[in-house]
Amino acid sequence: MLIAQIDEPAGIAAAPEIIATKGVDGVFLGRIGLTLAMEADNKSSEVVDAALENICRLCIAGNLSVGLSLPDVRAAASWHAKGVNLFIVDSDYAILRAGIETRMSDFRAALPIDAKPQC
């Protein structure tokens, strides 16, 4: 599977050609890179979202998969409805950190607050 990444304004402009390229199976939308390149205020910028939504429509028309990094689960259904079918849910660092914090919290909750070692 060959997935092209679009994360620059030049990629947005070339999206129709990228999507029509023989052998391309999907497009990964580099939302953070695009936000920075477009000098948008934040990653939920309307200008950035409009550009990404347009690429989603082009990919659907070309029968290509669409990927997006989206750590905010609350936005997943909306982007899925727009055609995104490949999600990167977070970085490995963020996933490991969340797991460690949960595990530490579980252990703290399992131990009595005023318990003293019996050794």
Secondary structure as UniProt FT lines:
FT   STRAND          3..6
FT   HELIX           9..13
FT   HELIX           15..20
FT   TURN            22..23
FT   STRAND          26..29
FT   HELIX           31..37
FT   TURN            38..39
FT   TURN            43..44
FT   HELIX           46..61
FT   TURN            62..63
FT   STRAND          65..69
FT   HELIX           73..75
FT   HELIX           76..81
FT   TURN            82..83
FT   STRAND          86..88
FT   HELIX           92..110
FT   TURN            113..114
//
